[in-house]
Each structure stands twice: as structure tokens, then as C-alpha cells.
Amino acid sequence: MKNEKKVDYKKDKKRLDGRKMDELRPIKIDVGVIPNADGSAYLEWGQNKVYAAVYGPREALPKHSADPLKAVVKVEYRMTSFSVPQRKRPGPNRRDQEISKVLGEALAKTIFVEQFPNTEIGVYVEVVDSNAGSRVACLTAASCALADAGIPMRDMVSATGIGKAFNELVVDLNKDEEDAPDAVDIPIGILPNSEEIVLLQLDGLLTIKEWEQVSKMGVKSCKNVYEIQKQALKKKFELGDAGKKIVELKEDKTVKKKVKK
């Protein structure tokens, strides 16, 4: 491995990639990137690159999967064969099915599913490049795609990874930190305004004191992700320079007509 050198996070107070312990990797979100979808988003989170597309509410198929009381949220999570250094076998595997299930359950917590009985909401997320934290990246992107589709929600879902690496509690673990000897990886997703947890998985062991500390770091980081999500959605509906000029010209013509009268 490239990082065979001895790492001492407590001494250096800096991580392998130069981040602080509670610092997120750079995040970029674009909304409305797939014209044929009802809602879509593209997200870059560190090295992770994710597309999310939403279709529906639409007729639930097969028919027996429909629920007369609410919409069924169906999530399909996929990683492309070239998204990881060692080529991934094409087609879904058990990990893909597990992540699809937990993402669907998390999103169903925020959607007003009772407003759309006997329908399904299809959410498709595709990872084209991966470097740790792909499930939280997909959940974040899918939430933006749902908002872009105009589907009524209680709140956005914002997520990040938290845990432990090299004897230090950290936020948003990268691949080197996930592979650390003492690594603890905890994907967490919340509804930011109520701080309700809709996704929480744990791989590793923490003390109660460590959990209390790292969970607070996670909630704070999720809220930072939430601000980025909101800015991405606002950006889509802002007028561009051309649009602003058209509005200005129309206003100018209106003023001139009033002056002539």
C-alpha cells in the first residue's frame, strides 16, 4: 500500500488527505441533469461520482406489489464495473440488494407516501466512481432527485459517514481510513430539521462515550451537507444571465410605454 508509513492522527491533528477530523470531502451537486427522468441529480463527493434518477409516482408493477394505502418506494442501487480499482462483476449482488433496501427505507421515511396509494416511486442510483461512502452519497443524491421531481417530502435526507480510524474519531471516511486496523464505519442519514435518524449502520465497535461524541459530529456534518443540497436546488431555479436580460428588457419596455402615455 502507498500509505504504509506510520500514521498518528492524534499527534498530527491532520488526516492522510490533509483534512481536519470533522471536515467533509469536497461536495458538488447538480440537479436536473437527466432530461427523460421526472427528477435527477449528479453528485461528486471526493472521488465518488453518482447519478440519481426518479420516475413516478406511477402505476405499481407488478400489480401485486401495489399498496392500497400508500406509494411503494423502490430503489435500485448499482455500481458500474469500472467504478472500483478491481473490476466489479456486472449485475446486482447481495451488497447492492442490501444497500437498495436501506436506501428505500430511508427515503420512504421522508416522502408523503400516503398521498399516492397504489403507485410506486422508482429511484435509480448509479455509482460510476467509488472511494468509500457510496451509500451516503447515493442517499444524498437521491433526495435531491426526489425534490427535483416535485415529490412532497417532510424534509430532505442528508447523510454522511462517521466513525473511527487510526485511533481518532472522524467524519466522512475515505478508503484508506475504512481499511485502517481499528476502522469503525457508520453511515448515518438524518432529516436535518428534526434530526430524526433514517439510516444508521455500524461496522465495528465503539464505546458509549465515543458514540456520543461521533454522533454529534455526524449530525453537524449532515446539516452541512443539507446546505449544499439546498444550494444545488436553488441554483436550478435561478435565472441565468440571458433570462435576467430578457426580464430587464421587458421591464424597460413597460416603463417606456407608461412614460409615452
N, C-alpha and C positions, 0 to 999 in steps of 0.2 A: 504493500500500500504506500501511497505517497506520504501519508501522514503518520509514519512510523515514529516520528520524533515524540519525545515525552511531552504531554500536554498538562498544564497546570492552570485551569481556569481561575481558581481562587487566587492564585498569585498574580497572574497576568491581568485579570479582570477584563479579558477580551477573548472572544471566541476564534476558532480557526479561520473563519471568513471575515474577521475584523469587527463583527457586531457586538453590541452590548448584550448582556444576558436576557434583557427583556425587549430586545429590538427585533422587529419583523424583517424578513427579506423584502426587497422592493416588490410592490404590487401594482399591476396595471390592469384596468378593466375597460373593455369597450362593449357597449350594448347595441343590439340590433344589427349584428354582423351577418346573419343568415336570412336573406330575404324571404325564402319559402317557409320559414318557421313562423309560428304565432308570436314567439318571443325567443331571443337568443342573446348570448354573451360570449365574449372571448376573454380569458384571463391569463395573465402571466404572473407567476408568483415565484420569485427566484428563477430557477431553471424550469419549473413546472409550466407547461403550456396546455391550456384546457379550453375546449369548446363545449357549450351547453345550448341545447335547443329544446323548446317547449311546444307541444301541439295539444290543442284542446282548450276547454272541455269538449269532448267528442263522444260519439257512441262507444260504449264499452264493448270490446270484442276480446274473446268470445262472449256470447250473451250471458253465460252462467257466471262470469266474473263480475257482472254489474251488481251494485248495491243500491236497493231502492231508497235508502236513507241518505246516501252521500256519494260523492265522487271517489273513485279509486285512483290513487296516485301511483303510477308505475314508473319506476326509474330504471334506466339501463346504463350501467357503468361499463366502459370499455377502455382498455389500454392498447394502443397500436403496437404492432410487433417491434417497431423501431424506437419505441419510447424509452427503453432502458438499454444499458450497455450490452447485456447479454440478451439476444433476440428472444422476445416473448413468443410463445406458441400462439398462433391465431385462434380465435374463438374464445367463448367465455369459459372461465374456470371457477372453482369454488370461491376463491377470493373475490372475483368480480361479482358473483351472486351475493356474497355476504355484504359487500360494500353497497351494491344496488339496494339491498333490503334496508340497511340502516339509513341510507340517504333518503329513501322513500318515506320511512317512518318519521325522520326529522322534518322533512318538508310538509308532510301531512299535518303536523302539529301547528303549522302557521297558516295554512290555507283554509278558507271557509268552505270546507268540502261539503257541508250540509246544504249549501246553496245549489249544488249541481247533482242531484240524485240520478242514478242510472247512467252515469257518464264516467269517462276516465280522463285523466290528465297525464299525458306522456312526457316524460323528461328524459332526454338523452344526453349523456356527458361522455366526451371522448378525450382521453389524455394522449397528446401527441409528443410530449416530452416530460419526463418524470425525474424528480430528485427529492424524494421524501415529502410527505404531506399531501399526496394527490387527492385523498378523500376529502380533506377540508377545503382544498382548492376547488374541487368539483361542487361541493355543497355551496360554497360562496358564489360560484359562477351560476349554478342552477337557480339560486334565489334571485339573482339579478335578471335571469331569463324569464322567470315567472312574473316578476314585476314588469318587465318589458312587454309581456303578453297581456298585461292588464288583469291578471287573475287576482281577485280580492284576497288579501292576506292580513293577518293580525299584525305582522311585523316582518322585516327581513330576517333571514337566518344568516348569522355571521359566525365564522369558525376559524380556528387555528389549532396548531399543535402545541402542547406544553409537555414538560417532563424533566428528565434529569440526564446529564451527560458529563463525564469527566468530573464527577463529584460536585456538580453545580446545577442548580435549578435554572432551566432555560425555557424560552418561548420560541416556537417555530423551528423545530429541529431540522437540520439538513441531513443528508445521507451519512456523512462522517459521524455525526452525533448519534444517529439512530444505530450505528454499528459500534458505538463505544462499549467497553466491557461492562459498565454499570448503567447502560442506557435504560431509561423508562420513557415510553412514548404514550401520550394521552391525547388523542384527537378530541376536541371539545367544540360544540356548536351551541349558540345561545340565541334567544330572541332579545336583542340588546336593550329595549326599553323596559322590559320586565325582568331581565336577567334569568329567564327560565331556560334551563338546560334541555336541549332537544337531541343532542348527541354527546355521548360520553363513553369512551372505551379506554381500557387500561392494559398496557403490555409491560409488565414489570412490577416492582414493589417500591412503595413509598411509605414513610412514617406519616402519622396523622398530622404532625407539625409541618412536614414538607408539603403534604397535600393542601393544607390550609394556606400556605404561602404561595404555592404554584397556581392554585385555583384562582386566587385574586389576580395574579399576573395574567392568567388566561382570559378572565372576564374583561380586564382592561384592554388587552390586545384585540379581543373580538370587537370591542367598541371602536378601536382604531380602524379595523377592517370595515366596520359599518360605515364610517365616514367616507371611506374610499368608494364603497358601493353607492352611497347616495350621490357622490360627485359624478360617478360614471353615468347614473341615470339622469341627473340634471343636465349633463353635457349633451346627451342625445336630443333633448328637447329645447336646447338653447338655439337661438337664431344664429346662423353663420353670418359672415361679413356681407355676403350677397343678399341674404334675407333682410339684414338690417338696412342696407341701402335702399331696397325696394320699399320698406316701411317708411323710411325718411323721405323718399320721393313722393309717395302717396300723401304723406302729411304736408309736404311743401306745396303740392298741387291744391290740396284742400284749403290751405291758408290763403293762397293766391286767389282762389275763386271767391272766398269770403271778402277779401280786400276789394276785388272788382265790383262786387255787389254793393 
